[in-house]
Amino acid sequence: MSRKVAILFLSFALAVTLLGFSAQPTRAVLSLTMWHMEQPPHRVKRVQELLDEWNAANPDIQIKQEVQNWGEIYTKAPLAAKAGGLPDIMFGIPDFTTVLLGTDAVKPVTNLVKELDAKHKFVPAAVEPYSYNGEIWAVPLYGMVHSLWYNKEMFAKAGLEAPKTWADLLAAAEKLHDPENGVYGIGLPANKQLYTDQVLYNIMLTAGASELFNEDGTIAFDNPATVKAFEMYKALWQFSPPDSVSWTWGEAEAALASGTVPMIFQFTVITTWEQQSGMPADMLGVTAIPVSAEGMEGAIYYSNAALLTTGDPERQAAAAKFLSWLLEPKNYGRFLNMEPGLFLPVTADGATAESFWNDPLTIKYRSQVETMVENTKNGALFGFTKGRVFQAIGAISAQNLLSASLQRMLIDGLSPADAVKWGQEQMTAATR
């Protein structure tokens, strides 16, 4: 009997042990979705490589990417917000964020950004466009800044140095202008499009016309500094190729790489120069946007950022954990180099991270990238300056009213003052 009792006891103990194991709760897996608009296949591939690494190390928080496009997202995202179909994380830019804020879908990330800032030190201009109504609405991820890119060989043959002032810029454009031989002094867009908005704002910043709004939210576009910027653009425009009236970013880059123009304003031309110019890296020059006589510094700059679009606290915490991981220097450089020479670090330690500087293209064009990083220190974005953000900027951006005003001068023949006045009227009507 003792043997039977022992067997029964052991069987009972085993059963209890197995029941104990089966009763242990399995940790639920959180599956998060992330939308972004970085469509080029090599960018999607790099994001997926990082997600695969994250997912392998964090089995309880799985993240998948869904690629969107800028042509549709301004319509798709608000509709998805109303239908409850937004992802947990969404990449965005400042004016897109103002559009989504109208749906109450974006959640503030003030505390998260402050924690990350204490650890990594954000570039102030990267955070500023997302800071209003007492909160911070997105986590900056990567920056983009305009610089003046130029062909060093063409400049050297003409005995010219990199332009530092408006006077230098205008003189260089005039001296290098040789349309009979297919060379134009500078490439400037005049398309009613975002690229033209950006190039014009470079000139406006250096003219002292950074503000589009008064303190009370009314439009401040019509002022002497803006007129001065238009006058400068018109003076330079006479040296631009005839087809630049329809340029976007790609046409400008190609014109510089081919030698059609010796200089352009652009975020970057590194990849195009490498693939199309047939010239060495050290012949590609880059410098800060030339300043006016008053010495105002500035360049179009904005950060792309991550918005949290889930209201669930657990999912928010999981998304915050992932974004914190992404900004760690060992990971962050690999993320930025999904497009080497374009996406710039928005943190101090990101700017020195080995993972950022060890990309082959970045190594080859290191001096140019260093200049770009330096130029972010004076960056600004129209409608998002001096800690004041007016959501009405979304209407101005959507209609490209900066470049539309410029077209009234360059194409329709209005004087700079009248074109600026027209712009003031259009912006006022658009923001009522």
N, C-alpha and C positions, 0 to 999 in steps of 0.2 A: 504493500500500500504506500509505503514511503516513497518508492520509486515513482509510482503513479502521481503522487502528490507533487513530487519535485517536477515532473514533466508538465503537470497542469500549471504549476506556479511559473515555470519558465515560459510556457505558452502565453499565459496571461500577461507576464511582464513584457514579452515581445510585442504582443498586441497593443498594450498601452503605449509602448515606445513608438510603434508605427503610427498609431493614432495621433501621438504627440507631434510627430513629424508632419503628418498630413494636415494637422490643425494649424501649423504655422502659416500665417498669411503671406501670400506671395505679393511682392511689391508691384503695384500697378505701373505699367509703362506709359509714360506721357509721350504722345506723338504730336510734335509741333510742326507747323507748316510755316515756311518762310518764302515770301514773295520778293523778287528783285527784278530789275529791268536791265541787267547786264547780259544782253542776248548773245554777243559773240561766242562761238563755241569754246574758244580757249578760256574765256572767263568762266563760263558755266562749268567747264572741266575742273578748273582750279577750286571753285567753290565746292564742287562735289568731293574733291580730294580731302578738303578740310572737314566737310561734314562726315565723310566716312571715318576719318580719324576720331572725330568727336563721338560719333555713334558707337564706335568700337570701345571707347574708354568710358562711355556713359550709357550702359544698357537700359537704364531706367528713364532716360530722356533721349528720345530719338527725333531727329530733325530732318525734314525733307525740304528740298527747294522746289519752287514752281516759278518758272521764268515767265515774266510778263513783258509788255513793251510800252514805251513812253507814249506811243501814238494812241493807245487805248486806255491807259491806266487812269487818266483824269476823269473818264466817264465810268469805267468799270469799278473802281474802288468805292466811290460814293454809293453806287447801286448795290454793291456787295455789302456795304455797311448797313444799309437799310434792310437788306434781306438776311442779315446775320451770317454772311458768308465770307467775312474777312479772315486772313490767316492770323497766326499769333504774332509774327514779326513781319514787318514790311519795310523795305528800303524806300527812302524818299529824299527829296530835296526841299529847301525851305518853302517855296511857293506852293508846292504840292501838299505840304503839311498843313498850310492854312486852309486849303480846300477840304481836307479830311477833318480838320477841327470843327468844321461846321456840322459834322455828323455825330459828334461826341464819341467817335470810335477810337480816337487816339488817347492813350492814357499817359499821364505825366510820369516822367522818369527822373525827377529832380534829385531825389536821394541817391539813385544809382549813379547819375552823372557826377555828383559830388564825391561819391566814394571812388569812382574811377579817376576823377581829376586829382584827388589826393595821392593816388598811386602812380598815375602816368603823366599827369599835367597836360591838359588839353590846350591846344592853340585857342586863344580867346575868340578869334574870328570864326572858328569852327562851331562854337557853342552859341554865339550871339544870335544867329538867325532863328534859333529854336527856343529862345528865352523870352517869354512874354506872359502876361496875365498872371504873374507871380510864380510861374512854373517853367520847367524845361521839358520839352515835348518830344525829344528824340536824342539818341546816343550817337554822336558823331563817329563816323567810321573812316572816311577817306576824303581828302580835299583835292580841289582842282583850282589852279591859279593861272591867270593870263600873264604872259611875259612877252617881250619883243624878241622874236627869233630872227636871226639874220645870217646871211652867207658871208663868212669871214673872208673868203677868197675874193669875192666881188668887192667887198669893202676895202681890202688891202690894196687891190689893183687901183682903186680910186683914191687911195691915200686917206681913207676915212677910218675913224675909230667908232666904237659902239656909241650910238646917240644917248646922251644923258638928259637933254632938255628938248623942249618943243623946237627951239631954233635949230638944234643939231639934227633933229628928225626931219624937219622940212628941208634943210640944206642937203642932207644925204639923199632924200627922195628926188630932189631936183637934179643933183649931180649924177645920180645913177640912172636917171630916166633916159632911155634910148629906144623909143618905140620903133624906129626904122630897122633896128636889129632884133626886135622882138623882146626887148627888156623894158620893164616899167619900174618906176622908182619905188613903189610900195604896193602891197596888195591890201585893199580895203573892201569889205563887203557892203552892199547896199540893199540886200534882199530883206523883205519884211519877214524876219525870222530871228530866232534867239541869238544866233552868232553875231548878227549886226547889233542887236541890243547890247551884247557883251562888249564888243569892240568900242561902240560909242561910249559906254559907261566908263571904260578905261580913260577916255579923254575927259569925260565929265568929272571923274574923281580928281584928276590932276589939274583940272580947272577950278576946283573948289566947289563943284556942283554935286556933292554926294547925296543930298537930301531930296527926295521926291515928295515928302510930306512935311507940312507945318506941324507944330505941336498939337494943334486941334484936329489933325487928320485931314485938313484941306490940302489940295495939291500945291506944291511949291516948285513946279517945274519951270515956270516962266520967271527967270531971274537973269541978271547980267552974266553970271558965271556959266550958266547953261548956254546962253547965246555965244559966249566966248568959245566954248567947246565945239559948238556947231560951226563957228567960223574956222576953227582949226581943222575940223574934219573936212570941210569944203576945200581948204587950201591943200590938204594932202590928197584929196580925191582926184585932183587933176592929173596926178601921176599914177593912178591905178589903172589896170587893164580894163578895156571896155566890157568884157564879159563878167567882171567882178560884181556887176549889178545883181547877178543871180547866185553869187557864191554862198556856200555854207562852209563848214569847217574843212571838209575833205578837199574841196577845190583850192582853198587857200594853201593847205599843206602841199598839195601836188605842184602848185605854181612855184613855191619856194624850192622844193626838191628839184624841179626841172630847170631852175635858173631864170624862169620868166620874171620873177620879182626877187629882189634881194632881201626883203624883210616883210614880216607879217606879225600881227597880234594873234596869239593862239595859246591854248592850254599846253599843248606839246606838239612837236613834229618829229620826235625821235624815231618812232617806228617807220614813218613814211620816209624820212631822210635815210635811214639805214637800208630800206628796201628799194628806194627809187632814185636817190641822188647819184649813186656811184662815187661819192666823195667820202673821205675819211671823217671820223667822228670829230676830230679837232677843228674841222672847218665849219662846224655848226655852232654859231654863236647864239647866246641868249643873255638878255639883260633885263633889268627892271623897266617898267613903263616909263618913258621919258617924262620929265616934269615940266610944268609951265614956268613962266618967269617968277611966279610967286613961290615955286618950290614945293607944291603940293604933291605928296607921294600917294600912290594907290594903284590897285589892280583889281579887276573882277575876280572874286574868290568866293567859293562856297564849299561847304562840306556835304557829302551824301551821308545820310544817317539812318539809323534803325529806329523805327517806330514800334511801340508795343500796341497791338490792336486786339488784345484779349483782355476781358475784364475779370477773368478767373485768377485769383491770387496765386494759386499753385502753378499755373501755367506762366504767369508773369515772373515768378521766382525762377522757374526753369529757363525761361528766355534770358533773364538777367544773368544767370550762371553761364549760359553759352556766350553771350556778348562779352562778358568779363574774360572768358577763356580766349576769345578771338583777339582781344586787345593785348593779351600777353605778348611781349616782344618776340618770343620764339615762334609764335603763330602769326603774329600780325604782319610781319614783312612778307610772308608767303601769300597772305590774303591781298595785300596791296599789289603784289607783283602778278596778280591775275592780268594786269595791264602795265608792264614795266614802263617807267618814264612818264606815266600819266597820273596815276593815283598816288597821292602824297600823304604822308603820315599826319595825323591830327593830334598826336601826342609827342611829348618831349622824348620819352624813351623809345618810341617808335621811330623817331628821326635818327636815332643812333643804333638801332637794332641791326645785328649782323644778318638776320633773316631778310631784312629789307635791302641791304647793300650788296648781298652776295649773288643776286641775279646776274646772269651774263650780260644782258643788255644794260642794266644799271651800272655794272662795273665799267663797261665800255664808255658810257656817257655820264660818268659820275660827276664831273664838274658841272655839267648842265643841270643835272638833277639837284645838286647842292644849291645852285642859283635859284631854281624853282622853289625849293624848300625855304630859302631866305626870303623870296618874294611873297610868301604867304603871310609874313608878318605885317604887311601893309594892305592885306586883302579886305575887300568889302563887297557887299551885294546890294543892288538897288532895292529899296524898300525895307531893308533889314540892317539899319545902321543906328549907332549910338543908343543901343538898348531899347529902341522903339520899333515895334512891329505893328504895321497896320494891315489887317487881313485884306483890305481893298487892293493890295498889290497883286493879288491873284488875278483880278480882272484886267489890270494893266499888262501883266505878263502874258496872259492868255491871248490878248489882242495884239501883242508886239507893238505897243504904242510908242516905244522909244524909236524903233527902226521905222515905223510908219511916219513919225514926225521927220526923221532924217530924209526919207524919200520925198517928202513935200519940198525939201530944199534941193536935193541932188537931182531929182527927176522932174519935179513939177516946176522948179524954178523960183520958189519962194525965197525971200531973204532969210538969213539965219534967224533974225528976230521974229519974223512972221511965222516961220516953221515952228519955232518954240512956242509962240502964242497959240498956234493951232494945236500943238501937243497938249498944252495946258487945258484947252477947252475939251479935247477928246478924253483926257484922263479924268477930268471933273465929271463929264457925262457918264463915263464907264463906272465910276465909283459911287454914284448917287444911290 
